[in-house]
């Protein structure tokens, strides 16, 4: 019996979406899984949350607790499992607060980085990462004896009917003459939207009109909207729309021509894999797991933080239909061969078996 911890409401990004895909793919004749769900941030050391977690874990009597996330939420999940006496606690590394370039409360960041994250790593009995980049991080070096391998994220491969793109463009009232680029993420500075605004501002005139659709919401929405507005106000060859939080983004991806992920740091983006599965080539910052995915093909990597290179890559896809279509076909092939939900479930099943069979 495996208790699956994740932070976030249903259909939210990252680990929650990965868990939803995983639960439908794990062999139920071998593993019985239940959820340890956390909907709201812990907000510091949350004794009430720890008590609830410990009680739920004790009532389930799991053989293994799988905790997703290294930060404050991961700390609560792992500590509660310890307090409940669980013998095996698997921690997935999806990111670290030490990467934040806009950390907000510096004192809180130091507490998480210097106290909570190391404590979480020490209390876990086993550790996995979602990409090779994360596995090589220096802060994990003291815990390599607990390392159980890399388990990449995976997405469901959609069925793409003939003419699907034109159909969904009509639904979204997008002209066939427009080139549609999509971003899907939380609206934070960390996701590189200010860099994207600077890139759009620097781009030379485009051969075709660019329509940028951004799905997501977050704490930096106002500053991001202001930056994008300033970048595009004087241009007649581009416009943008902030679509807000979308639980289902498939119709937006089906209407698009390419995907942009300008993040300042990244592990292995579910949004990137999902976009590529819809035959969307990607323009991505060369950070973290982006490099591992796109080194196989299916997009363009640009140096992290380089708005000029980002703008050039976007211009290339806007102006060159043949290039983006060829890269889009390759993008889906990369996902199909290495990053499906079935790949993820198969690899994680191997990890579970290894852990559960250890004496």
PLY file of the C-alpha trace (Angstrom):
ply
format ascii 1.0
element vertex 359
property float x
property float y
property float z
element edge 358
property int vertex1
property int vertex2
end_header
0.00 0.00 0.00
1.43 3.38 -1.08
0.23 6.73 0.22
0.70 9.43 -2.42
1.32 12.99 -1.18
0.94 16.04 -3.41
0.40 19.75 -2.83
-2.15 21.69 -4.85
-5.83 21.58 -5.87
-7.02 19.05 -8.48
-5.88 19.79 -12.05
-3.29 22.31 -10.85
0.13 22.19 -12.46
3.29 20.21 -11.86
3.31 17.38 -9.33
-0.49 17.19 -8.99
-1.02 16.64 -12.71
1.81 14.12 -12.75
0.20 12.24 -9.84
-3.18 12.17 -11.59
-1.59 10.60 -14.66
0.39 8.18 -12.53
-2.61 6.94 -10.55
-4.34 5.91 -13.77
-1.29 4.02 -15.04
0.17 2.13 -12.06
-0.65 -1.59 -12.06
-3.47 -1.76 -9.49
-3.06 -5.50 -9.06
0.39 -4.78 -7.61
0.06 -1.39 -5.86
-2.88 -0.03 -3.90
-2.58 3.75 -3.78
-4.36 6.35 -1.67
-3.88 10.12 -1.61
-2.50 12.34 1.11
-3.82 15.58 -0.33
-2.70 19.09 0.65
-4.70 21.88 -0.97
-3.34 25.00 0.74
0.24 26.17 1.53
1.50 25.23 4.97
2.36 28.86 5.74
5.29 28.16 8.05
5.43 25.25 10.50
1.80 24.13 10.56
1.11 21.93 13.60
-2.49 21.34 12.57
-1.41 20.09 9.14
1.21 17.82 10.68
-1.42 16.37 13.02
-3.86 15.74 10.18
-1.20 14.14 8.03
0.04 11.92 10.86
-3.49 10.75 11.67
-4.31 9.98 8.02
-1.01 8.14 7.56
-1.48 6.10 10.73
-5.02 5.16 9.70
-3.80 3.95 6.30
-0.81 1.95 7.61
1.09 2.34 4.31
4.14 0.35 3.33
5.50 3.46 1.62
4.73 7.18 1.62
5.69 9.02 -1.56
6.12 12.76 -0.90
6.34 15.21 -3.82
8.28 18.43 -3.30
11.32 19.48 -1.35
10.11 22.80 0.09
7.83 23.55 3.02
5.12 21.20 1.79
7.55 18.31 1.38
8.88 18.95 4.88
5.40 18.52 6.37
4.73 15.34 4.39
8.02 13.68 5.30
7.94 14.71 8.97
4.37 13.45 9.36
5.36 10.10 7.86
8.25 9.90 10.31
5.95 10.72 13.24
3.57 7.99 12.05
6.41 5.46 12.04
6.38 4.70 8.31
9.49 2.63 7.45
9.88 3.83 3.85
9.54 7.47 2.76
10.26 8.33 -0.86
10.90 12.01 -1.69
10.60 13.35 -5.25
12.72 16.43 -6.00
10.81 18.83 -8.27
12.68 22.02 -7.41
14.41 23.93 -4.63
13.92 27.35 -3.10
17.64 28.05 -3.65
16.91 28.59 -7.36
14.53 31.50 -6.83
15.75 34.75 -8.34
12.79 36.70 -6.91
12.46 35.05 -3.49
10.16 37.55 -1.83
10.66 37.14 1.92
14.42 36.57 2.27
14.22 35.35 5.87
11.60 32.76 4.97
13.70 31.65 1.99
16.75 31.13 4.22
14.72 29.12 6.73
13.43 26.82 4.00
16.81 26.54 2.24
19.03 26.13 5.29
16.72 24.29 7.71
13.63 22.72 6.17
15.07 21.38 2.91
18.09 19.72 4.57
15.81 18.28 7.28
13.47 16.88 4.62
16.36 15.23 2.79
17.68 13.73 6.03
14.31 12.33 7.12
13.47 10.71 3.78
14.67 7.15 3.37
14.81 7.31 -0.45
15.14 10.13 -2.99
14.37 10.42 -6.71
14.56 13.33 -9.15
12.53 14.11 -12.27
15.55 14.88 -14.47
19.27 14.17 -14.74
20.05 17.84 -14.09
18.46 17.69 -10.64
20.26 14.43 -9.84
23.61 16.18 -10.32
22.85 19.11 -8.01
25.53 19.78 -5.41
23.08 20.04 -2.51
22.05 16.40 -3.09
25.62 15.08 -2.92
25.48 14.22 0.83
22.40 12.04 0.21
23.52 9.91 -2.72
23.26 6.78 -0.57
19.49 7.37 -0.60
19.27 8.06 -4.34
16.94 5.68 -6.17
17.29 7.15 -9.65
15.65 9.51 -12.13
11.94 9.18 -12.92
11.05 11.70 -15.66
7.60 13.24 -15.78
5.25 11.83 -18.40
2.10 12.98 -20.20
-0.74 11.29 -22.02
-0.25 11.23 -25.78
-3.33 12.88 -27.34
-5.13 11.59 -30.40
-4.77 14.21 -33.14
-7.52 14.00 -35.77
-7.00 15.37 -39.26
-7.60 19.13 -39.41
-7.75 19.50 -35.63
-5.79 22.76 -35.60
-8.12 24.63 -37.95
-11.15 23.44 -35.98
-9.89 24.79 -32.67
-8.64 28.04 -34.21
-12.19 28.73 -35.32
-13.41 27.98 -31.77
-10.97 30.54 -30.36
-11.67 33.02 -33.17
-8.07 32.92 -34.35
-7.38 33.75 -38.00
-5.60 31.22 -40.18
-3.16 34.03 -41.04
-2.11 34.49 -37.42
0.80 32.59 -35.93
-0.23 31.51 -32.44
2.34 31.05 -29.67
1.31 29.69 -26.26
2.73 29.86 -22.74
1.27 27.79 -19.90
2.46 28.42 -16.34
1.92 30.39 -13.16
2.32 34.11 -13.72
5.50 34.75 -11.78
8.74 36.52 -12.57
10.50 33.18 -12.12
8.78 31.87 -15.26
10.64 34.46 -17.36
7.75 36.64 -18.49
9.68 39.89 -18.02
12.43 38.38 -20.19
9.78 37.46 -22.76
8.43 41.02 -22.76
11.93 42.36 -23.40
12.37 39.85 -26.23
9.13 40.93 -27.90
10.16 44.56 -27.61
13.49 43.89 -29.36
12.17 41.74 -32.19
12.38 43.07 -35.77
9.14 43.37 -37.80
7.53 39.99 -38.41
6.36 38.56 -41.72
3.11 37.31 -40.15
1.03 38.60 -37.21
1.87 36.94 -33.88
-0.83 36.20 -31.34
0.55 35.23 -27.92
-1.84 33.32 -25.63
-0.85 32.92 -21.98
-2.77 30.44 -19.80
-2.27 30.70 -16.06
-2.53 33.06 -13.14
-0.31 34.04 -10.26
0.99 36.71 -7.91
2.90 38.70 -10.56
0.06 39.01 -13.05
-0.14 42.82 -12.88
3.56 43.48 -13.41
3.71 40.90 -16.21
0.66 42.37 -17.95
2.18 45.84 -17.71
5.50 44.66 -19.17
3.83 42.82 -22.06
1.60 45.81 -22.74
4.58 48.15 -22.91
6.40 45.74 -25.25
3.54 45.31 -27.72
1.66 48.63 -27.55
3.45 50.27 -30.47
3.54 47.13 -32.63
0.99 46.20 -35.27
2.43 42.72 -35.89
1.72 41.19 -32.48
-0.77 41.07 -29.63
-1.15 39.08 -26.44
-3.98 37.74 -24.28
-3.84 36.65 -20.64
-6.41 33.86 -20.48
-6.31 33.28 -16.72
-6.26 29.91 -14.97
-7.35 27.07 -17.25
-7.82 23.59 -15.81
-7.89 22.17 -19.32
-5.51 23.69 -21.87
-5.87 21.10 -24.63
-8.05 23.29 -26.86
-5.51 26.12 -26.62
-2.63 23.80 -27.51
-4.61 22.38 -30.42
-5.05 25.87 -31.86
-1.40 26.90 -31.48
1.63 26.83 -33.76
4.43 26.73 -31.16
5.16 26.89 -27.43
7.35 29.29 -25.44
8.92 28.47 -22.06
11.28 31.32 -21.03
11.74 30.14 -17.41
14.72 31.37 -15.40
15.06 27.89 -13.87
13.28 24.60 -14.42
13.43 20.92 -13.57
11.26 18.90 -15.97
8.26 20.91 -17.11
4.97 19.04 -17.54
3.71 21.99 -19.58
6.60 21.62 -22.03
5.99 17.89 -22.48
2.26 18.38 -22.89
2.76 21.06 -25.55
5.22 18.88 -27.46
2.74 15.99 -27.38
0.39 18.22 -29.43
3.06 18.63 -32.13
4.09 22.06 -30.88
7.79 22.87 -31.25
9.19 24.73 -28.27
11.33 27.80 -27.76
12.85 27.18 -24.33
15.48 28.56 -22.00
18.46 26.21 -21.81
17.97 25.50 -18.11
17.46 22.29 -16.14
15.48 19.50 -17.74
14.61 21.63 -20.80
18.04 20.79 -22.15
17.57 17.03 -21.68
14.26 17.06 -23.54
15.06 19.39 -26.44
18.56 18.02 -27.03
16.61 15.11 -28.61
14.92 17.56 -30.99
11.57 19.27 -31.22
12.50 22.86 -30.53
15.06 25.57 -30.00
17.11 26.13 -26.84
18.23 29.68 -26.05
20.68 30.76 -23.34
18.88 31.44 -20.08
18.33 35.14 -19.47
19.17 36.15 -23.07
16.20 38.14 -24.35
17.87 38.80 -27.71
18.33 35.09 -28.44
14.79 34.42 -27.23
13.42 37.00 -29.64
15.41 35.58 -32.55
14.09 32.07 -31.90
10.50 33.30 -31.68
10.94 35.29 -34.91
12.26 32.21 -36.66
9.18 30.16 -35.85
6.80 33.01 -36.72
8.43 33.55 -40.12
9.21 29.94 -41.09
6.15 27.67 -41.28
8.09 24.69 -42.63
10.62 24.82 -39.79
8.06 24.90 -37.02
5.96 22.15 -38.59
8.95 19.85 -39.01
10.09 20.53 -35.44
6.54 19.96 -34.21
6.43 16.45 -35.69
9.76 15.72 -34.03
8.54 17.17 -30.71
5.68 14.67 -30.53
8.07 11.85 -31.48
10.38 12.78 -28.56
7.48 12.61 -26.09
6.14 9.37 -27.56
9.52 7.66 -27.26
10.57 8.84 -23.79
8.06 10.99 -21.87
4.62 9.38 -21.82
2.64 8.66 -18.67
3.23 4.97 -19.37
7.01 5.55 -19.33
6.68 7.41 -16.01
4.53 4.72 -14.40
6.82 1.93 -15.60
9.94 3.58 -14.23
8.31 4.47 -10.92
6.97 0.94 -10.55
10.56 -0.29 -10.75
11.56 2.15 -8.01
8.64 1.09 -5.80
9.52 -2.58 -6.22
13.17 -1.97 -5.33
12.26 0.00 -2.21
9.51 -2.36 -1.01
11.65 -5.48 -1.50
14.55 -4.11 0.52
14.79 -5.66 3.96
0 1
1 2
2 3
3 4
4 5
5 6
6 7
7 8
8 9
9 10
10 11
11 12
12 13
13 14
14 15
15 16
16 17
17 18
18 19
19 20
20 21
21 22
22 23
23 24
24 25
25 26
26 27
27 28
28 29
29 30
30 31
31 32
32 33
33 34
34 35
35 36
36 37
37 38
38 39
39 40
40 41
41 42
42 43
43 44
44 45
45 46
46 47
47 48
48 49
49 50
50 51
51 52
52 53
53 54
54 55
55 56
56 57
57 58
58 59
59 60
60 61
61 62
62 63
63 64
64 65
65 66
66 67
67 68
68 69
69 70
70 71
71 72
72 73
73 74
74 75
75 76
76 77
77 78
78 79
79 80
80 81
81 82
82 83
83 84
84 85
85 86
86 87
87 88
88 89
89 90
90 91
91 92
92 93
93 94
94 95
95 96
96 97
97 98
98 99
99 100
100 101
101 102
102 103
103 104
104 105
105 106
106 107
107 108
108 109
109 110
110 111
111 112
112 113
113 114
114 115
115 116
116 117
117 118
118 119
119 120
120 121
121 122
122 123
123 124
124 125
125 126
126 127
127 128
128 129
129 130
130 131
131 132
132 133
133 134
134 135
135 136
136 137
137 138
138 139
139 140
140 141
141 142
142 143
143 144
144 145
145 146
146 147
147 148
148 149
149 150
150 151
151 152
152 153
153 154
154 155
155 156
156 157
157 158
158 159
159 160
160 161
161 162
162 163
163 164
164 165
165 166
166 167
167 168
168 169
169 170
170 171
171 172
172 173
173 174
174 175
175 176
176 177
177 178
178 179
179 180
180 181
181 182
182 183
183 184
184 185
185 186
186 187
187 188
188 189
189 190
190 191
191 192
192 193
193 194
194 195
195 196
196 197
197 198
198 199
199 200
200 201
201 202
202 203
203 204
204 205
205 206
206 207
207 208
208 209
209 210
210 211
211 212
212 213
213 214
214 215
215 216
216 217
217 218
218 219
219 220
220 221
221 222
222 223
223 224
224 225
225 226
226 227
227 228
228 229
229 230
230 231
231 232
232 233
233 234
234 235
235 236
236 237
237 238
238 239
239 240
240 241
241 242
242 243
243 244
244 245
245 246
246 247
247 248
248 249
249 250
250 251
251 252
252 253
253 254
254 255
255 256
256 257
257 258
258 259
259 260
260 261
261 262
262 263
263 264
264 265
265 266
266 267
267 268
268 269
269 270
270 271
271 272
272 273
273 274
274 275
275 276
276 277
277 278
278 279
279 280
280 281
281 282
282 283
283 284
284 285
285 286
286 287
287 288
288 289
289 290
290 291
291 292
292 293
293 294
294 295
295 296
296 297
297 298
298 299
299 300
300 301
301 302
302 303
303 304
304 305
305 306
306 307
307 308
308 309
309 310
310 311
311 312
312 313
313 314
314 315
315 316
316 317
317 318
318 319
319 320
320 321
321 322
322 323
323 324
324 325
325 326
326 327
327 328
328 329
329 330
330 331
331 332
332 333
333 334
334 335
335 336
336 337
337 338
338 339
339 340
340 341
341 342
342 343
343 344
344 345
345 346
346 347
347 348
348 349
349 350
350 351
351 352
352 353
353 354
354 355
355 356
356 357
357 358
